[in-house]
Amino acid sequence: MDDTRRIKLSAWYWVAAFVGLMLFQYVYTTATEVAQIPYSAFESYLDEGRIAEVAVSDRFIQGSFTEPLDGRSMFITTRVEPDLARELAEHGVVVTGQIESTWLRDLLSWIIPVALFVGVWVYLLKRMGGGVGGTLMQIGKSRARVYVEQDTGVTFADVAGVDEAKDELREIVEFLKDPQSYGRLGGRMPKGVLLVGPPGTGKTLLAKAVAGEAGVPFFSISGSEFVEMFVGVGAARVRDLFEQARSRAPAIIFIDELDALGRARGIGPLAGGHDEKEQTLNQLLVELDGFDPSTGLVLLAATNRPEILDPALLRAGRFDRQVLVDRPDKLGRVQILGVHMRKAKLASDVDAEKVADLTPGFTGADLANLVNEAALLATRRGAEAVTMEDFTNAVERIVAGLEKRNRLLNPKEREIVAYHEMGHALVALALPGVDPVHKVSIIPRGVGALGYTIQRPTEDRFLMTREELEAKMAVLLGGRAAEWIVYRHLSTGAADDLVKVTDIARAMVTRYGMTERLGHVALDRERRSFVATDQPYYGPKERDYSDETAAAVDEEVRRIVDATFDRTVALLEAQRPVLERTARLLLEKETIGEEELRSLVDRGAVPQEIARRA
């Protein structure tokens, strides 16, 4: 920074000197009061003997009069005659040659190209990322953004739904406020705290809240910002980051997306140990071993893929503590909604608990987006406040997608979609232990959904029995079964349902050991993140069982799906009148709510033994 400032000051000195020189030349020329005369007048004055002395240059003649003319003793004219010297000598005039001064022109002839070159160079440096004092000059400098207490603007009061994680981090705050007395009993604070959780659960927000509560400098940087195209740059930035943090201790270093930096070594195409990422990781491990936590320096990091981190990062003495920041439960969702609803103007019918019932599995970021979408919907229709209906529509928009009312279906397609969606709804209403139906609609939404059936869980579930999994599969197959009963043919509308049903059946066979033929054996080795279990794994699968076992797995999966489909068809056959009546009503109204749907469905029409078997 100082070098850049000195360069700028030197440039301004040159500009000031040039402007001063031009001003001096202008003042001097004005003060001498030189008379500018035409060449014909010069010849007349020469014939009259009024010229005392001249100085001749290549283009000009300047000199003095024998007597002042109009108060001016000097003159200048443009040279015209080439044989002027001979004529002057005939009249006895003293003639002297003068070399025209071209120093200014010569100076500008090399200053201007140099200035243009320097300007283009500085512009290119800035485009490359930092100007004179930027990327090329400070390529090993850390890019961490430094915040202090008032800059983060976040405290634990702004973080809701993760009470266990906050309790773990309050200990860090107390240590940062008084690092010396905190170890009076011989204990030490962990060198590193790793925040683990799915995307959007508030890991970065928690780290900022720790800095806001402790009132210490907060160095925030992403793991990807350490790695550059030049080998050794990442390691240099790690060293510089820790040096800056030590100079301002007590402080917090926060590395977001640690998996970009701390991926396990020895895997991938560059496994020889000379990869830039591996050098950066090695330097981070050295820094973690080298700093003393009693100085008041704490390293926080966040990741949603802890399974790919290098084991050396997670051993004791480095990231000693791992804090799980999971999706909030219902109580946590109520607290998060309370934080975000404070910023919105709500109607009297809005209940945070009812909204929390509609949003199982939502993260903190999802809930913040939900409140914003509801406020936008209310604003779009010109309302004075956000109502509960706006929140319901916002949930549907997030879960099912945007309504496509301009997507016109022909009458036959609308009828098939109506029977399909009512098949889902009737099976869900008939089976025990299934999430109740919230709404059924044949209005197209999103990219490919021609209709949708939304179910609303009554409570958070963390495990499921085999019977409940089979009931969930039956609900998914309800639409396909309804099409088969009414039309005796199948359509492409159940493609997504079949994918989900097959995944559940395969998990029952290979992961949960729920079949008698294969027994209590876990055959699945999918390497998916345990904090993002809803994301499918698309990489190559490894299996350590025989081809005969693989064939048995395929047979069991097909048997489970076929049996579930047959039971679903039997259940809907018993409810055929209700299916016809509700499908026709859905074609008329396009959308049926929970209360109206329950009033239309007579549960007694389902034989109990069929519902029990299904």
C-alpha distance (Angstrom), angle and dihedral (degrees) to the residues before:
residue distance angle dihedral
M1 . . .
D2 3.84 . .
D3 3.83 92.3 .
T4 3.77 90.8 51.8
R5 3.79 91.1 50.5
R6 3.81 92.7 50.1
I7 3.81 91.1 50.6
K8 3.80 90.9 51.5
L9 3.84 91.9 48.8
S10 3.84 92.1 50.4
A11 3.79 90.6 52.4
W12 3.80 90.7 51.8
Y13 3.82 90.0 50.7
W14 3.81 90.6 57.7
V15 3.79 91.8 48.1
A16 3.80 91.7 49.7
A17 3.83 92.4 49.0
F18 3.81 92.1 50.4
V19 3.81 92.8 49.2
G20 3.82 90.6 48.2
L21 3.80 91.9 51.2
M22 3.79 92.3 51.7
L23 3.79 91.3 49.0
F24 3.84 90.9 50.4
Q25 3.79 91.9 51.0
Y26 3.80 91.3 50.0
V27 3.81 93.2 49.3
Y28 3.81 92.6 45.8
T29 3.79 93.1 50.4
T30 3.77 91.6 49.0
A31 3.81 93.1 47.7
T32 3.82 95.2 53.2
E33 3.84 92.1 58.8
V34 3.76 96.8 -147.7
A35 3.82 114.5 -169.3
Q36 3.79 113.8 -130.3
I37 3.82 106.8 -146.8
P38 3.82 132.2 175.9
Y39 3.78 119.3 -108.2
S40 3.85 92.4 -113.1
A41 3.81 89.4 57.2
F42 3.78 89.1 48.4
E43 3.85 89.7 55.5
S44 3.80 90.9 48.9
Y45 3.79 92.2 49.9
L46 3.80 88.4 46.8
D47 3.82 92.1 53.4
E48 3.80 89.9 47.7
G49 3.83 91.2 51.7
R50 3.79 94.7 -119.6
I51 3.82 94.4 127.3
A52 3.79 112.8 93.2
E53 3.80 104.0 174.9
V54 3.79 137.7 -6.0
A55 3.77 138.4 -169.1
V56 3.79 115.4 -150.6
S57 3.77 124.7 -152.7
D58 3.78 131.0 173.2
R59 3.79 93.8 -85.6
F60 3.81 108.5 9.4
I61 3.80 140.2 51.8
Q62 3.76 116.8 -154.3
G63 3.77 130.8 169.6
S64 3.81 146.7 119.5
F65 3.80 136.4 -72.2
T66 3.80 123.1 -122.1
E67 3.78 85.7 -125.9
P68 3.82 127.0 17.7
L69 3.80 114.4 -92.3
D70 3.79 114.3 -145.5
G71 3.78 88.7 -19.8
R72 3.81 93.7 -52.4
S73 3.79 120.8 112.7
M74 3.85 97.0 -178.6
F75 3.77 130.2 62.4
I76 3.79 139.4 -177.7
T77 3.80 131.3 -164.0
T78 3.76 138.9 167.1
R79 3.77 115.7 -93.2
V80 3.82 114.1 -117.5
E81 3.85 111.0 154.1
P82 3.81 113.7 73.1
D83 3.85 93.0 -160.4
L84 3.74 93.3 52.2
A85 3.78 95.9 124.6
R86 3.81 92.1 62.0
E87 3.78 92.4 50.3
L88 3.79 92.4 48.0
A89 3.78 91.7 50.8
E90 3.86 90.6 53.7
H91 3.80 88.8 58.3
G92 3.82 95.0 46.5
V93 3.81 95.2 -113.4
V94 3.79 118.5 153.1
V95 3.78 107.9 -119.4
T96 3.81 123.5 -164.8
G97 3.78 128.2 178.0
Q98 3.79 120.3 -125.3
I99 3.80 129.0 -163.6
E100 3.78 110.8 -136.1
S101 3.82 112.1 -120.4
T102 3.79 110.4 -117.8
W103 3.78 98.6 164.0
L104 3.79 93.5 115.4
R105 3.77 92.4 50.7
D106 3.78 91.4 46.6
L107 3.80 91.1 47.5
L108 3.76 92.5 52.1
S109 3.81 91.2 45.3
W110 3.80 90.8 68.6
I111 3.82 100.7 25.8
I112 3.80 94.1 58.6
P113 3.85 96.1 52.5
V114 3.80 91.2 45.5
A115 3.80 90.9 48.6
L116 3.80 91.0 50.0
F117 3.81 91.0 48.9
V118 3.81 92.7 49.3
G119 3.81 91.0 46.4
V120 3.80 92.9 52.2
W121 3.82 90.5 46.5
V122 3.81 93.4 50.7
Y123 3.81 90.1 47.4
L124 3.79 91.6 52.0
L125 3.81 91.2 47.7
K126 3.79 90.5 52.7
R127 3.79 91.1 49.0
M128 3.80 88.8 51.5
G129 3.78 89.5 56.7
G130 3.74 119.8 -82.9
G131 3.80 120.0 21.4
V132 3.78 122.0 -130.4
G133 3.79 93.0 -25.0
G134 3.77 95.9 33.9
T135 3.74 139.4 86.0
L136 3.79 100.9 -23.2
M137 3.81 94.8 41.6
Q138 3.80 96.8 38.9
I139 3.77 102.0 26.2
G140 3.78 92.3 137.6
K141 3.80 94.7 50.5
S142 3.78 120.1 110.4
R143 3.79 118.0 -107.3
A144 3.78 94.2 -152.5
R145 3.78 116.0 144.1
V146 3.78 109.1 -131.5
Y147 3.80 119.4 -145.2
V148 3.77 129.6 178.5
E149 3.78 128.0 -156.9
Q150 3.78 97.0 -78.9
D151 3.81 92.3 43.4
T152 3.81 97.3 57.9
G153 3.80 92.4 52.6
V154 3.82 89.7 -166.2
T155 3.80 130.0 112.2
F156 3.78 134.0 167.3
A157 3.82 88.2 -89.1
D158 3.82 88.1 68.1
V159 3.82 92.7 53.3
A160 3.80 117.7 76.6
G161 3.77 137.7 169.5
V162 3.82 96.4 35.9
D163 3.79 102.4 80.2
E164 3.81 94.9 150.4
A165 3.79 92.3 53.4
K166 3.82 91.0 47.7
D167 3.80 90.8 52.4
E168 3.81 89.9 53.3
L169 3.81 92.3 49.8
R170 3.81 96.4 45.3
E171 3.79 86.3 73.7
I172 3.81 88.6 58.7
V173 3.80 90.0 52.2
E174 3.80 92.7 52.2
F175 3.79 90.3 49.5
L176 3.80 93.0 50.4
K177 3.80 91.3 50.4
D178 3.81 92.8 52.6
P179 3.83 112.3 9.5
Q180 3.81 95.8 165.2
S181 3.80 100.9 55.6
Y182 3.79 94.8 37.1
G183 3.82 92.3 77.4
R184 3.81 95.7 49.5
L185 3.82 91.7 121.0
G186 3.79 94.5 50.5
G187 3.80 97.6 -96.5
R188 3.76 123.1 126.5
M189 3.73 133.1 -152.1
P190 3.79 118.7 -109.2
K191 3.77 113.1 -95.2
G192 3.77 93.1 -138.2
V193 3.80 136.2 21.4
L194 3.80 117.9 -160.1
L195 3.80 117.1 -156.1
V196 3.81 108.6 -151.8
G197 3.77 125.3 -172.4
P198 3.81 147.6 108.3
P199 3.81 119.1 -67.5
G200 3.79 115.2 -77.7
T201 3.80 98.6 22.8
G202 3.82 94.8 116.7
K203 3.80 106.1 -97.4
T204 3.82 94.7 141.8
L205 3.80 90.6 42.8
L206 3.81 90.3 53.7
A207 3.79 91.7 51.6
K208 3.80 91.4 51.4
A209 3.80 89.7 47.6
V210 3.81 90.4 55.5
A211 3.81 89.7 53.7
G212 3.80 91.3 45.5
E213 3.79 92.9 50.6
A214 3.81 94.2 45.5
G215 3.82 95.1 43.0
V216 3.80 93.7 -138.2
P217 3.82 132.2 130.1
F218 3.79 112.4 -78.3
F219 3.81 117.6 -150.6
S220 3.80 107.9 -161.1
I221 3.80 122.2 -172.8
S222 3.80 137.3 151.4
G223 3.78 121.0 -121.4
S224 3.80 91.4 -123.8
E225 3.83 91.9 59.6
F226 3.81 91.4 69.7
V227 3.78 94.7 62.5
E228 3.83 121.2 79.1
M229 3.80 136.4 162.5
F230 3.83 91.2 -98.5
V231 3.79 116.6 81.3
G232 3.80 112.8 -119.7
V233 3.80 96.5 23.1
G234 3.81 94.0 105.0
A235 3.80 92.7 51.1
A236 3.81 90.3 49.2
R237 3.80 90.7 51.3
V238 3.79 91.6 50.5
R239 3.82 90.5 53.0
D240 3.81 91.7 47.2
L241 3.82 92.2 48.3
F242 3.80 93.4 53.9
E243 3.82 91.7 44.2
Q244 3.80 90.5 54.1
A245 3.80 91.6 47.0
R246 3.83 92.9 48.9
S247 3.79 90.5 51.8
R248 3.82 90.1 55.9
A249 3.82 99.7 36.7
P250 2.95 133.4 -177.9
A251 3.79 86.2 62.3
I252 3.80 144.1 130.8
I253 3.79 125.4 -120.9
F254 3.79 111.9 -158.8
I255 3.82 120.2 -169.1
D256 3.79 112.4 -170.6
E257 3.82 120.6 -156.9
L258 3.80 92.8 16.8
D259 3.82 90.5 179.9
A260 3.84 89.0 73.4
L261 3.81 88.2 63.0
G262 3.81 105.7 24.4
R263 3.79 102.4 48.8
A264 3.81 112.3 148.4
R265 3.80 113.4 -86.5
G266 3.76 124.2 -124.1
I267 3.80 96.3 40.8
G268 3.76 130.6 98.5
P269 3.81 130.8 32.9
L270 3.82 94.5 -52.1
A271 3.77 101.4 56.1
G272 3.78 99.3 139.0
G273 3.79 96.7 95.0
H274 3.80 97.6 -109.7
D275 3.77 97.5 93.6
E276 3.80 115.4 125.8
K277 3.82 91.2 -126.7
E278 3.80 91.2 53.1
Q279 3.81 92.1 51.1
T280 3.79 89.3 50.6
L281 3.80 91.3 49.1
N282 3.80 91.2 48.5
Q283 3.80 90.6 53.3
L284 3.81 90.7 49.5
L285 3.81 90.2 52.3
V286 3.80 90.0 50.4
E287 3.81 92.0 50.3
L288 3.80 91.2 49.2
D289 3.81 89.5 53.6
G290 3.78 93.0 44.7
F291 3.79 107.1 52.7
D292 3.78 124.5 80.6
P293 3.82 113.0 -131.8
S294 3.81 90.5 -150.8
T295 3.82 87.6 74.1
G296 3.79 88.9 70.5
L297 3.78 100.5 -105.2
V298 3.83 117.9 137.3
L299 3.79 126.8 -177.8
L300 3.80 117.1 -148.2
A301 3.79 122.7 -175.7
A302 3.79 135.5 176.8
T303 3.77 132.2 -153.3
N304 3.79 139.7 158.4
R305 3.81 93.1 -158.8
P306 3.82 107.0 57.9
E307 3.80 92.3 153.8
I308 3.84 92.2 72.6
L309 3.82 96.6 48.7
D310 3.79 119.3 113.4
P311 3.83 111.5 -97.1
A312 3.81 89.7 -131.5
L313 3.81 89.0 65.6
L314 3.78 93.7 54.0
R315 3.79 99.5 46.3
A316 3.79 121.9 109.9
G317 3.78 112.3 -80.1
R318 3.79 95.5 37.5
F319 3.79 116.3 49.8
D320 3.78 92.8 6.0
R321 3.78 96.6 169.4
Q322 3.78 131.1 45.9
V323 3.79 117.0 -164.6
L324 3.81 117.6 -163.3
V325 3.81 113.7 -141.0
D326 3.78 100.0 -170.5
R327 3.79 134.2 176.3
P328 3.81 109.2 -72.2
D329 3.79 122.8 -106.5
K330 3.80 121.6 -131.8
L331 3.81 93.8 -78.6
G332 3.78 90.2 48.1
R333 3.80 91.2 49.8
V334 3.80 90.1 52.1
Q335 3.81 90.1 52.7
I336 3.81 93.0 47.2
L337 3.80 91.5 48.3
G338 3.80 88.6 50.6
V339 3.81 90.2 57.0
H340 3.80 94.7 49.3
M341 3.81 96.4 38.0
R342 3.79 89.9 61.3
K343 3.80 87.7 74.6
A344 3.83 94.6 52.3
K345 3.80 131.5 72.9
L346 3.80 103.6 -121.1
A347 3.78 132.8 -165.1
S348 3.78 121.3 -125.5
D349 3.82 93.7 -104.4
V350 3.81 94.9 61.5
D351 3.80 111.5 110.6
A352 3.81 118.8 -175.9
E353 3.82 91.3 -153.4
K354 3.81 92.0 55.9
V355 3.79 90.4 48.9
A356 3.80 89.1 49.0
D357 3.82 88.8 53.3
L358 3.81 88.8 57.2
T359 3.81 94.7 50.8
P360 3.83 111.9 57.4
G361 3.78 111.7 163.1
F362 3.82 93.8 18.9
T363 3.80 116.2 139.2
G364 3.79 125.8 -142.3
A365 3.80 90.8 -95.2
D366 3.82 90.5 50.2
L367 3.81 91.3 52.0
A368 3.81 92.0 48.6
N369 3.80 88.5 51.8
L370 3.81 90.1 47.5
V371 3.82 93.1 55.7
N372 3.78 90.1 47.2
E373 3.82 92.9 49.4
A374 3.80 91.2 49.2
A375 3.82 90.8 50.8
L376 3.82 90.4 49.3
L377 3.81 91.7 49.9
A378 3.81 90.9 51.3
T379 3.81 90.9 47.3
R380 3.80 91.7 49.2
R381 3.80 92.5 56.1
G382 3.84 92.3 45.4
A383 3.82 97.0 -113.6
E384 3.79 124.4 161.3
A385 3.82 93.9 -135.7
V386 3.79 140.9 11.1
T387 3.81 112.1 -94.1
M388 3.79 133.4 -160.1
E389 3.80 88.9 -105.2
D390 3.80 89.0 60.1
F391 3.81 90.3 55.0
T392 3.81 91.1 48.3
N393 3.80 91.5 50.9
A394 3.81 90.4 45.9
V395 3.82 90.6 54.0
E396 3.79 90.3 50.5
R397 3.79 91.1 48.0
I398 3.81 92.1 51.5
V399 3.82 95.9 42.6
A400 3.80 101.8 36.7
G401 3.80 103.1 20.4
L402 3.78 135.9 -119.4
E403 3.80 118.8 -32.2
K404 3.81 114.0 -103.7
R405 3.79 102.5 -159.1
N406 3.79 90.4 157.8
R407 3.82 89.9 61.3
L408 3.79 98.5 96.6
L409 3.79 118.0 -159.0
N410 3.77 122.4 -161.1
P411 3.83 116.4 -112.9
K412 3.80 93.4 -101.3
E413 3.81 93.1 52.7
R414 3.82 92.1 47.0
E415 3.79 89.8 52.6
I416 3.81 92.9 50.1
V417 3.82 91.1 48.2
A418 3.82 90.9 49.3
Y419 3.81 93.0 53.2
H420 3.82 90.1 43.6
E421 3.81 94.7 53.8
M422 3.79 94.0 42.5
G423 3.79 88.3 51.9
H424 3.82 88.9 59.4
A425 3.80 92.1 46.2
L426 3.82 97.7 47.1
V427 3.81 93.5 49.0
A428 3.81 90.1 48.9
L429 3.80 91.0 50.5
A430 3.80 93.5 47.2
L431 3.80 101.3 48.3
P432 3.82 123.7 75.0
G433 3.81 121.0 -125.0
V434 3.81 93.7 27.6
D435 3.80 124.2 126.2
P436 3.84 109.1 -100.1
V437 3.78 119.6 -108.1
H438 3.80 114.1 -104.5
K439 3.81 101.6 -177.1
V440 3.79 141.0 -10.2
S441 3.80 121.6 -155.5
I442 3.79 140.6 166.4
I443 3.80 94.0 -158.6
P444 3.83 107.1 119.3
R445 3.78 114.9 -115.3
G446 3.78 136.9 -177.0
V447 3.78 123.3 -7.7
G448 3.80 103.1 -37.4
A449 3.82 109.6 -4.7
L450 3.82 110.1 119.9
G451 3.82 90.8 -177.9
Y452 3.78 139.3 -9.2
T453 3.78 143.6 -147.4
I454 3.81 114.6 -154.5
Q455 3.79 119.8 -157.1
R456 3.79 122.4 -164.0
P457 3.82 118.4 -150.9
T458 3.78 114.4 -136.1
E459 3.81 93.4 -150.5
D460 3.79 141.6 7.3
R461 3.80 112.8 -86.6
F462 3.79 124.9 -157.1
L463 3.83 101.3 173.7
M464 3.79 136.9 22.9
T465 3.80 134.2 -155.4
R466 3.79 125.2 -131.8
E467 3.81 91.0 -103.4
E468 3.80 91.4 53.1
L469 3.81 91.7 49.2
E470 3.80 90.2 50.9
A471 3.81 90.2 49.1
K472 3.80 89.8 51.5
M473 3.79 89.5 51.5
A474 3.81 90.2 49.6
V475 3.80 91.1 54.5
L476 3.80 90.3 50.6
L477 3.81 90.8 49.9
G478 3.81 93.0 45.4
G479 3.80 93.4 91.5
R480 3.81 93.9 50.9
A481 3.81 90.9 45.0
A482 3.82 91.4 52.0
E483 3.80 91.0 52.2
W484 3.81 90.2 50.1
I485 3.82 93.0 49.6
V486 3.81 95.7 48.3
Y487 3.81 102.9 34.4
R488 3.82 104.5 17.3
H489 3.79 89.4 -133.6
L490 3.81 136.2 85.7
S491 3.83 130.8 -124.8
T492 3.78 136.8 -160.2
G493 3.82 92.1 -106.1
A494 3.82 92.3 93.9
A495 3.81 96.2 56.7
D496 3.82 95.1 109.4
D497 3.81 91.4 42.9
L498 3.80 91.0 54.8
V499 3.80 91.5 51.7
K500 3.81 91.7 53.2
V501 3.81 93.3 44.3
T502 3.79 92.0 50.3
D503 3.80 91.6 48.9
I504 3.81 91.4 52.0
A505 3.80 92.8 47.3
R506 3.81 92.9 47.6
A507 3.81 90.7 48.7
M508 3.80 89.8 51.5
V509 3.81 89.7 54.4
T510 3.81 103.0 37.6
R511 3.82 105.0 27.4
Y512 3.81 109.2 24.7
G513 3.83 100.7 36.3
M514 3.82 93.3 -133.2
T515 3.81 99.1 149.6
E516 3.81 127.8 86.1
R517 3.80 93.5 -145.7
L518 3.83 96.0 60.6
G519 3.79 97.6 26.8
H520 3.79 130.1 -156.7
V521 3.78 96.5 -24.0
A522 3.84 129.3 127.5
L523 3.78 108.1 -141.5
D524 3.80 100.5 165.9
R525 3.81 118.2 96.8
E526 3.81 100.0 174.3
R527 3.79 109.6 159.3
R528 3.78 98.4 -142.8
S529 3.78 125.4 143.7
F530 3.78 114.5 -88.9
V531 3.81 89.5 -144.6
A532 3.81 93.4 53.3
T533 3.80 103.0 41.6
D534 3.80 92.2 152.0
Q535 3.80 91.1 67.4
P536 3.82 114.6 87.9
Y537 3.77 121.2 -130.0
Y538 3.80 114.1 -120.0
G539 3.79 100.2 176.8
P540 3.80 127.4 99.1
K541 3.79 114.0 -64.2
E542 3.76 123.2 -134.9
R543 3.78 120.7 -148.3
D544 3.75 129.4 -178.0
Y545 3.79 99.5 -167.5
S546 3.77 132.0 91.5
D547 3.77 130.0 -92.1
E548 3.80 89.4 -109.7
T549 3.80 90.0 57.8
A550 3.80 90.5 47.2
A551 3.80 89.5 53.0
A552 3.81 89.6 48.7
V553 3.83 89.5 51.8
D554 3.80 90.8 53.0
E555 3.80 91.3 48.4
E556 3.81 92.7 49.7
V557 3.81 92.3 48.2
R558 3.80 91.0 51.6
R559 3.80 92.0 45.5
I560 3.80 92.7 52.7
V561 3.81 93.3 47.3
D562 3.81 94.1 45.9
A563 3.81 92.6 47.7
T564 3.79 91.7 49.3
F565 3.81 91.0 49.0
D566 3.81 92.0 51.2
R567 3.81 91.7 50.3
T568 3.82 90.5 48.0
V569 3.81 91.4 51.5
A570 3.80 90.2 50.1
L571 3.80 91.8 50.1
L572 3.82 93.2 50.5
E573 3.82 92.2 44.1
A574 3.79 87.3 60.0
Q575 3.83 88.7 51.5
R576 3.81 96.9 43.2
P577 3.86 95.2 125.8
V578 3.80 91.7 49.6
L579 3.81 89.9 47.2
E580 3.81 91.9 52.7
R581 3.80 94.0 46.2
T582 3.80 96.8 47.0
A583 3.82 93.7 42.9
R584 3.81 91.0 54.7
L585 3.79 90.7 48.7
L586 3.81 90.6 49.0
L587 3.81 89.8 53.0
E588 3.80 89.1 55.2
K589 3.81 99.8 43.1
E590 3.85 99.3 27.7
T591 3.84 90.1 -151.0
I592 3.81 130.9 51.4
G593 3.80 123.1 -172.9
E594 3.79 129.7 -143.1
E595 3.80 99.1 -98.4
E596 3.80 94.9 45.6
L597 3.80 91.5 46.9
R598 3.81 92.4 52.4
S599 3.78 91.1 50.7
L600 3.81 90.3 53.8
V601 3.79 97.5 48.6
D602 3.81 120.5 77.2
R603 3.78 106.8 -157.2
G604 3.74 91.0 -165.3
A605 3.79 89.0 71.4
V606 3.81 89.8 73.1
P607 3.79 114.2 84.0
Q608 3.78 107.0 -122.7
E609 3.78 94.6 -134.2
I610 3.82 90.9 54.9
A611 3.80 92.8 48.8
R612 3.80 90.0 46.3
R613 3.81 93.2 51.4
A614 3.83 91.9 43.8
